[in-house]
């Protein structure tokens, strides 16, 4: 299976964000809960005060939630490829700058739902969470059961590893061609975290 991991990039001067604001029970989204029909219009991310000089915007913005916060350019690109956003929900989110003002540039939360439980526990080497034993906090060797992943899904997260966004190789190649900013595509094979 040809997969890449979208790894947020710490680029000099690019803002970092805190947690999603204005969304009740937003912690449920960490594990793929759908918010279809009840995502509030006032949802926003505030620039992290620990990085007061970082004000630039990128196509993907790092945030405490490890959510995929994307520029309009990236969102439009993904929407332009039929089927790429299967099992993803797209919601507008405001970016609030260090002065407390809403940035003019539109941003979107691309939220992965229906996350497959596809980690092969017999072949994967890592440490499971004590709080949520079906998830991993550390992995030395990650092996998937490909039959558990819908072959039509192009951009997704695994149930067992909610903090990582995966993309299929063909989509990864198209993303690389566009030279989007704010993230790197890391090879899935041999990936450790």
PyMOL commands that set and color helices and strands:
alter all, ss='L'
color gray80, all
select helices_A, chain A and resi 26-31+49-51+72-79+146-148+169-178
alter helices_A, ss='H'
color red, helices_A
select strands_A, chain A and resi 3-8+44-46+60-61+68-71+88-96+107-112+125-128+136-141+155-158+161-168+183-187
alter strands_A, ss='S'
color yellow, strands_A
deselect
rebuild
show_as cartoon
